Every structure is written in C-alpha cells, then in structure tokens.
Amino acid sequence: MSPTRRQVYLRRRIAFFGALAVLITAIAYLTSTGLAPVSATAAALAEPAALTQPAVSPAWPAGGAGAIGAVGYDGVLGASGDQDSVPIASITKMVTSLVILQAKPLTGDDQGPIITFTDKDVDFYYDAIAENGSVAPVVSGMELSQREAFETMLLPSANNYSVSLAVWAFGSVDAYLTAAADFLTTNGLTGTTVADTSGISAQSVSSPADLVAIGKLVMANPVLASIVAMPSADIPTVGTVTNTNKLLGIDGVDGIKTGTTDEAGACLLFAVDVPVGDSTVTLVGVVLGGNTHPELNQSILALIDSVAPGFRQVVLVEEGTPFGTYTTPWGQSGQAVAETTETAVVWSDTPISTAVDIDKLALGDEGDPVGSVDVTVGTQTVTVPLVLDATLTDPGPFWRWTHPGEV
C-alpha cells in the first residue's frame, strides 16, 4: 500500500531536520574543537646534579686553641681547642684601633690630624717599660700624624702608643674603656673584655670566634688593613719601626697582629688572601697559646695550606642546562633551560641544594620565561630564570578535530 501524501511529507520533514541536526552538530564540533585552546602540558623534570663537596679537615696545631673564618662568610668555618675566652696579649690593640677609629676616623691615605706628644706620653713610655711591655720611643713635643702614631702602635706593638692614642681620642683610659665596652656590645662580641689598651693585662680576654670577627672588622677597614700589611715604616723622630708579624708576605699573609705574654703565650691573629678560581678569598684566623712564635708560625702555615684547598669555585647553574622537558600531545618538544650561568665560592662540605619550579605550558616562543631554579648554598640562595629553548606552535584545527579528547 503506497504511503499517503501526509506520510511522505512527514518523512521528508524528519529527514530534513535530521540532516540539519547532523550538520549543526558537525559545525558545532568542528568549531568548538578547532577553536578550543590546547591544554597546558607539565614539564618532565630533570634531576639536578649533586653539588655538595667533600669535607676538608684543617691541620690544627697540636696545642692551644684556634679558629678560622673568611671575609663574606658567616661565623667561623672551623675551630680547634678550648673556645672559651683567654688572655690575648697585644691582639687587644686591634680592638683599641677599631674603637679609636670609630671616634677619630681616617679614610684612604689620609694622615689625619697632628698629635703633639707631651711629658704625659713620656710617662706612659716608662710605665710600659716597668710592666715589661713592648715600647717605641717618644719625645715630649714630638709631632706625628694620627696615621703615623697608629703605625708606631701596631707594627712594633708599642704599648705606650696604645695608651697615648686612647687618651688623645677619649681624654682618659677609663673613658676609652667605656667606649670599648660599648663597641664590643654593639658588635655582639660577648666573649671579649678589654681591661687596658695594650693587652699587657691578663684581664683583656677574647674567644677564638670573637677574634675571627674582630679580624674581619679590621680587614674591612681600609686604613687598618693597609697598616697591618706593612713590613715596616719610617716614623719621624721615632725612626724605622718593624712589624712583629714575621709571616707577612709569605703564602699571601697580609696581617694582622701578634701577641705575647706569659699568660697568653704566643698568639697570632692573621689574614691571608687565597686565590680561588677567578676570585680571591680572604681567610681570617687565630691561634692562641703557642709555645714560641717560630713554632706558631710554622703551624699556621701548615693550617693555611690545609684550609686553602677547601675553597672551591662551583658552577651552581650553567647557561643552557635543561631542568625540564615539555612534550606536547601533537609531537613538539622544548626544554626549560637556565638563562644564565651562576657560580659561587664554596667552603668544604657546605650543603648545596637545588629546587626547580617550572610552569605548565601549552604554547610558547623560544626565550619565554617558564620558571626558575633556586640553588641554596649554606644560608644564601641564588635564583636563575628558566626559559624555553624552542617555540611550541599551535597544532592547527585538523589535529584538534582528530584528537577531541586531548584538547
């Protein structure tokens, strides 16, 4: 039986609207997939290289006490023996110098004001001789610049000049001692007490750690750093004064101060410049309680030789090193690479850790920032940007149409 005209009409309408629905669905699919953004891809992280170095064992003297540090490095790097406060003899004069220069600063090659020495300074000379301390000549009416007076105090370790300079700067030894106590407190030198200007008193004491800190303060002061490095100086009226530090100029030693009393033994606060890679590290160390200065000096040279190799220039991050790889679902790939090279001078087995943070990425141009790598050396952190080393382009509509589940 042939369909009626109404049945034919209905069938045609159903076919038409069915085809239209299919067409609309297809258009919607092609449009939505062809224009949809691609999903971001996470990078596969690379394992950073282990950078921590082997430990170094300093060759400490058999007796006495000591500590060693370096300019730019916190605290001490190593220590040996009793770390309590003990008499420090003429190393005390470095505190005297720092405190006086805080009140009467010198800069560069400035000679400072002229100091006229009086009968009172001659009395200080005889007082120092009576105490069996080291002295340098003084004449009433003699005139020296402040810098010349400092050279006379520090190079031959003249006790009388430490008193003369303290009285010149503060009016009296007691006023100086008050200023010195404030200085020590301000700088956190809780293990140090000064009872006089020269260190002839056994009550002038310090700890090895404090002395390393004091040595760093000395080396940070250009005037003092230059004076303690002088082998000798020609002083008007006084004559030639010679540095008591016999290690000057040997293996890079350029300071700082000797000390010797019966209570303290042979002592040396020293500084030495150590070449490391394309830079230099200034070591500051102290050894207290030695038997004799020749013996002490030999042990310090051995200590320096053992410590110097403990500093290494380490490449923390090298430019172009990949820390992660992107692989897109449509087959392109790129790497997150370090934008710059960063190095650090590292002491011994100071821990080095690396943390990588890389962004998810869908598309990107070569050179786009994609994250960073943080390298922590001890307490210091260096951050290096990561950039994309290749362009990741759009896959195009055909890939989208054929991979709807990956868009």
C-alpha positions as CSV (number, residue, x, y, z in Angstrom):
1,M,0.0,0.0,0.0
2,S,1.5,3.3,-1.0
3,P,2.2,5.9,1.7
4,T,-0.2,8.8,1.8
5,R,0.9,12.2,0.9
6,R,0.8,13.2,4.6
7,Q,3.1,10.3,5.4
8,V,5.5,11.3,2.6
9,Y,5.5,14.9,3.9
10,L,6.3,13.8,7.5
11,R,9.1,11.5,6.3
12,R,10.7,14.3,4.3
13,R,10.5,16.7,7.3
14,I,12.1,14.1,9.5
15,A,14.9,13.5,7.0
16,F,15.4,17.2,6.5
17,F,15.6,18.1,10.2
18,G,17.7,15.0,10.9
19,A,20.2,16.1,8.3
20,L,20.1,19.7,9.6
21,A,20.7,18.4,13.2
22,V,23.7,16.4,12.0
23,L,25.0,19.4,10.1
24,I,24.6,21.7,13.1
25,T,26.3,19.2,15.4
26,A,29.1,18.8,12.9
27,I,29.6,22.6,12.6
28,A,29.4,22.9,16.4
29,Y,32.0,20.1,16.9
30,L,34.4,21.5,14.2
31,T,34.0,25.0,15.6
32,S,34.4,24.0,19.3
33,T,37.4,21.7,18.7
34,G,39.0,23.8,16.0
35,L,39.0,26.9,18.1
36,A,39.4,25.4,21.6
37,P,42.7,26.2,23.4
38,V,45.0,23.3,23.8
39,S,45.6,22.0,27.4
40,A,48.8,23.0,29.2
41,T,51.5,20.4,29.5
42,A,53.6,19.8,32.6
43,A,57.3,19.5,32.1
44,A,59.2,16.3,32.9
45,L,61.8,17.5,35.5
46,A,65.4,16.6,35.2
47,E,67.3,15.5,38.3
48,P,69.7,18.4,39.3
49,A,73.3,17.4,39.7
50,A,74.7,16.9,43.2
51,L,76.9,19.8,44.1
52,T,77.9,19.4,47.7
53,Q,81.7,19.0,48.0
54,P,83.7,16.6,50.3
55,A,84.6,17.9,53.7
56,V,88.0,19.4,54.5
57,S,89.9,18.7,57.7
58,P,92.1,21.6,58.7
59,A,95.6,20.8,60.1
60,W,95.3,22.4,63.5
61,P,98.3,22.8,65.8
62,A,98.6,20.1,68.5
63,G,98.2,22.6,71.3
64,G,96.5,25.9,72.1
65,A,93.2,27.0,70.6
66,G,92.2,28.4,67.2
67,A,89.5,29.3,64.8
68,I,89.3,30.3,61.2
69,G,86.8,32.1,59.1
70,A,86.7,34.1,55.9
71,V,85.5,37.6,54.8
72,G,82.0,37.3,53.4
73,Y,81.3,34.0,55.3
74,D,79.3,33.9,58.5
75,G,80.9,33.0,61.8
76,V,83.8,30.6,61.8
77,L,84.5,27.8,59.3
78,G,86.4,25.6,61.8
79,A,87.8,25.7,65.3
80,S,90.1,23.7,67.5
81,G,90.9,23.5,71.2
82,D,89.2,25.3,74.0
83,Q,86.9,28.0,72.6
84,D,86.4,29.9,75.9
85,S,87.8,33.4,76.4
86,V,91.5,33.6,77.3
87,P,94.2,36.3,77.5
88,I,95.0,37.7,74.0
89,A,98.0,39.9,74.8
90,S,98.7,42.6,72.1
91,I,95.9,41.4,69.8
92,T,94.0,43.7,72.2
93,K,95.4,46.6,70.2
94,M,93.2,45.7,67.3
95,V,90.2,46.5,69.5
96,T,91.9,49.7,70.6
97,S,92.4,50.6,66.9
98,L,88.9,49.9,65.9
99,V,87.4,51.9,68.8
100,I,89.7,54.9,68.2
101,L,88.9,55.0,64.5
102,Q,85.3,54.9,65.3
103,A,85.8,58.1,67.2
104,K,88.5,59.6,65.1
105,P,88.0,58.1,61.6
106,L,90.6,58.0,58.9
107,T,90.0,57.4,55.2
108,G,92.1,56.3,52.3
109,D,95.7,57.7,52.5
110,D,94.6,60.4,54.9
111,Q,97.2,61.1,57.5
112,G,94.7,62.6,59.9
113,P,95.3,65.4,62.4
114,I,98.7,66.1,64.0
115,I,99.2,64.7,67.5
116,T,101.6,66.5,69.8
117,F,103.2,64.2,72.4
118,T,103.8,65.6,75.9
119,D,105.5,64.7,79.2
120,K,102.5,62.6,80.0
121,D,103.2,60.4,76.9
122,V,106.8,60.1,78.1
123,D,105.4,58.8,81.5
124,F,103.3,56.2,79.5
125,Y,106.6,55.1,77.9
126,Y,108.2,54.4,81.3
127,D,105.1,52.8,82.7
128,A,105.1,50.3,79.8
129,I,108.8,49.6,80.4
130,A,108.1,49.0,84.1
131,E,105.4,46.5,83.1
132,N,107.9,44.7,80.9
133,G,105.8,45.6,77.8
134,S,106.9,46.4,74.3
135,V,107.5,50.1,73.6
136,A,108.6,52.6,71.0
137,P,110.5,55.8,71.7
138,V,108.6,59.1,72.4
139,V,109.9,62.6,73.0
140,S,107.9,65.4,74.6
141,G,107.0,68.0,71.9
142,M,107.2,65.4,69.2
143,E,104.6,65.7,66.5
144,L,103.2,62.7,64.5
145,S,100.1,62.4,62.3
146,Q,97.4,60.1,63.5
147,R,98.3,57.5,60.9
148,E,102.0,57.6,61.9
149,A,101.0,57.1,65.5
150,F,98.9,54.1,64.5
151,E,101.8,52.6,62.6
152,T,104.0,53.1,65.6
153,M,101.4,51.4,67.9
154,L,100.7,48.4,65.6
155,L,103.9,47.5,63.8
156,P,106.3,47.2,66.7
157,S,103.3,46.6,69.1
158,A,104.2,49.6,71.2
159,N,102.1,49.5,74.4
160,N,102.9,53.1,75.3
161,Y,101.4,54.3,72.0
162,S,98.2,52.4,72.6
163,V,97.8,54.4,75.8
164,S,98.8,57.7,74.2
165,L,96.3,57.3,71.4
166,A,93.4,56.2,73.7
167,V,94.0,59.2,75.9
168,W,94.3,61.5,72.8
169,A,91.0,60.2,71.4
170,F,88.9,59.9,74.6
171,G,90.6,62.0,77.3
172,S,91.4,59.2,79.6
173,V,91.9,55.4,79.6
174,D,88.7,55.0,81.6
175,A,86.7,56.9,79.0
176,Y,88.3,54.7,76.4
177,L,87.4,51.5,78.2
178,T,83.8,52.6,78.4
179,A,83.7,53.3,74.7
180,A,85.4,49.9,74.1
181,A,82.8,48.1,76.1
182,D,80.0,49.8,74.1
183,F,81.8,48.8,70.9
184,L,82.0,45.2,71.9
185,T,78.4,45.1,72.9
186,T,77.3,46.7,69.6
187,N,79.2,44.2,67.6
188,G,78.0,41.2,69.5
189,L,81.5,40.4,70.8
190,T,80.2,38.9,74.0
191,G,83.3,36.7,74.6
192,T,85.6,39.7,74.6
193,T,86.6,42.0,77.5
194,V,89.3,44.7,77.4
195,A,90.8,45.8,80.7
196,D,93.5,48.0,79.1
197,T,94.6,49.4,75.8
198,S,97.6,47.1,75.1
199,G,96.7,43.6,76.3
200,I,99.5,43.5,78.9
201,S,96.7,42.8,81.4
202,A,95.6,39.2,81.6
203,Q,92.1,40.5,82.1
204,S,92.0,41.5,78.4
205,V,90.5,38.3,77.0
206,S,88.6,37.0,74.0
207,S,87.4,33.8,72.4
208,P,88.7,32.4,69.1
209,A,85.3,33.1,67.4
210,D,85.3,36.7,68.6
211,L,88.8,37.2,67.4
212,V,87.9,36.0,63.9
213,A,85.0,38.5,63.9
214,I,87.4,41.2,65.1
215,G,89.9,40.3,62.3
216,K,87.1,40.6,59.8
217,L,86.3,44.1,61.1
218,V,90.0,45.0,60.8
219,M,90.2,43.8,57.2
220,A,87.0,45.7,56.3
221,N,88.7,48.9,57.4
222,P,91.0,50.1,54.6
223,V,93.3,52.1,56.8
224,L,93.9,49.3,59.3
225,A,94.1,46.7,56.6
226,S,96.9,48.7,54.9
227,I,98.8,49.3,58.2
228,V,98.8,45.7,59.4
229,A,100.2,44.7,56.0
230,M,103.2,47.0,56.3
231,P,106.5,45.2,56.9
232,S,108.0,48.5,58.3
233,A,107.5,52.2,58.4
234,D,109.8,55.2,58.8
235,I,108.4,57.4,61.6
236,P,109.7,61.0,62.2
237,T,111.8,61.2,65.3
238,V,111.0,57.6,66.2
239,G,112.9,56.0,63.3
240,T,112.1,52.8,61.5
241,V,109.6,50.5,63.1
242,T,109.3,46.9,62.1
243,N,106.2,44.7,62.0
244,T,106.4,41.9,64.6
245,N,104.4,39.6,62.3
246,K,107.1,37.5,60.6
247,L,104.6,35.8,58.3
248,L,103.9,38.9,56.3
249,G,104.3,38.3,52.6
250,I,104.6,34.5,53.0
251,D,101.9,32.5,51.1
252,G,99.7,35.6,50.8
253,V,99.7,36.5,54.5
254,D,98.9,40.2,54.8
255,G,98.1,40.8,58.5
256,I,97.1,41.1,61.3
257,K,98.6,41.2,64.8
258,T,100.9,39.2,67.1
259,G,100.6,38.9,70.8
260,T,102.9,37.6,73.5
261,T,102.6,37.4,77.3
262,D,103.3,34.8,79.9
263,E,99.6,34.2,80.4
264,A,98.6,34.3,76.7
265,G,101.6,32.5,75.2
266,A,102.5,33.2,71.6
267,C,99.4,34.3,69.6
268,L,98.7,35.5,66.1
269,L,95.6,36.9,64.5
270,F,96.2,36.5,60.8
271,A,94.8,37.2,57.4
272,V,95.7,35.6,54.1
273,D,94.4,36.0,50.6
274,V,93.7,32.7,48.9
275,P,93.1,32.6,45.1
276,V,90.0,30.5,44.2
277,G,89.1,30.3,40.6
278,D,88.8,33.8,39.2
279,S,88.3,35.3,42.6
280,T,90.1,35.7,46.0
281,V,89.0,34.7,49.4
282,T,90.4,36.5,52.5
283,L,90.9,34.0,55.3
284,V,90.9,35.3,58.9
285,G,92.2,33.0,61.6
286,V,93.7,33.0,65.0
287,V,95.9,30.6,67.0
288,L,96.4,31.2,70.7
289,G,98.6,29.7,73.4
290,G,101.6,28.7,71.2
291,N,105.0,28.0,72.8
292,T,107.1,30.3,70.6
293,H,106.4,32.5,67.6
294,P,108.6,30.5,65.2
295,E,106.8,27.3,66.1
296,L,103.5,29.1,66.0
297,N,104.2,30.5,62.5
298,Q,105.1,27.1,61.1
299,S,101.9,25.6,62.4
300,I,99.9,28.5,61.0
301,L,101.5,28.0,57.5
302,A,100.5,24.3,57.7
303,L,97.0,25.3,58.7
304,I,96.7,27.7,55.8
305,D,98.0,25.0,53.4
306,S,95.3,22.6,54.6
307,V,92.4,25.1,54.6
308,A,93.1,26.8,51.2
309,P,92.0,23.8,49.1
310,G,88.8,23.7,51.0
311,F,87.5,26.7,48.9
312,R,86.3,25.7,45.5
313,Q,84.6,27.7,42.8
314,V,81.5,25.7,42.0
315,V,79.3,26.2,38.9
316,L,75.8,26.2,40.5
317,V,73.9,26.6,37.3
318,E,75.3,26.7,33.7
319,E,73.6,28.6,31.0
320,G,71.6,26.3,28.7
321,T,71.4,23.4,31.2
322,P,68.0,21.8,30.8
323,F,65.9,21.4,34.0
324,G,62.7,20.1,32.4
325,T,61.3,18.9,29.0
326,Y,57.9,19.7,27.5
327,T,56.4,17.2,25.1
328,T,53.1,18.2,23.5
329,P,50.4,15.7,22.5
330,W,50.9,16.8,18.9
331,G,54.6,15.8,18.9
332,Q,56.5,19.0,19.5
333,S,59.1,19.3,22.3
334,G,61.1,22.0,24.1
335,Q,63.2,22.4,27.2
336,A,63.3,24.7,30.2
337,V,66.9,25.8,30.3
338,A,68.9,28.1,32.5
339,E,69.1,31.6,31.2
340,T,72.4,32.5,32.9
341,T,75.5,30.9,34.5
342,E,75.9,31.4,38.2
343,T,79.0,30.3,40.3
344,A,79.9,30.5,43.9
345,V,83.0,30.0,46.0
346,V,82.0,27.3,48.4
347,W,83.8,26.2,51.6
348,S,84.3,22.5,52.3
349,D,81.1,20.5,52.6
350,T,78.8,23.4,52.9
351,P,75.4,21.9,51.8
352,I,74.2,22.9,48.4
353,S,70.5,22.2,47.4
354,T,68.6,22.8,44.2
355,A,64.9,23.4,43.9
356,V,63.2,23.7,40.4
357,D,59.9,25.4,39.7
358,I,58.7,25.0,36.1
359,D,55.3,26.3,34.8
360,K,52.9,24.2,32.9
361,L,52.9,25.3,29.2
362,A,50.6,24.9,26.2
363,L,52.2,27.2,23.6
364,G,55.3,29.4,23.8
365,D,58.0,31.2,22.0
366,E,61.7,30.5,22.3
367,G,63.1,32.6,25.2
368,D,59.8,32.8,27.1
369,P,60.2,32.6,30.9
370,V,58.9,29.3,32.1
371,G,60.1,29.1,35.7
372,S,63.2,29.3,37.9
373,V,65.8,27.2,39.7
374,D,66.9,28.1,43.2
375,V,70.3,27.0,44.4
376,T,70.9,27.4,48.2
377,V,74.5,27.4,49.4
378,G,74.5,27.3,53.1
379,T,72.2,30.2,54.0
380,Q,72.5,32.1,50.7
381,T,70.1,31.4,47.7
382,V,70.8,32.2,44.1
383,T,67.8,32.3,41.7
384,V,68.3,31.7,38.0
385,P,65.4,32.2,35.5
386,L,64.5,29.3,33.2
387,V,63.5,30.0,29.6
388,L,62.0,27.9,26.7
389,D,64.7,26.8,24.2
390,A,62.3,26.2,21.3
391,T,59.0,27.5,20.0
392,L,55.9,25.4,20.7
393,T,53.3,26.2,18.0
394,D,49.6,25.7,17.7
395,P,48.8,22.2,16.3
396,G,46.1,23.6,14.0
397,P,42.4,22.7,13.5
398,F,42.9,19.3,11.8
399,W,44.8,17.9,14.9
400,R,42.1,19.3,17.1
401,W,39.3,17.7,15.0
402,T,41.0,14.3,15.1
403,H,42.0,14.4,18.8
404,P,39.0,15.8,20.6
405,G,39.8,14.2,23.9
406,E,43.2,15.9,24.1
407,V,42.1,19.4,23.6
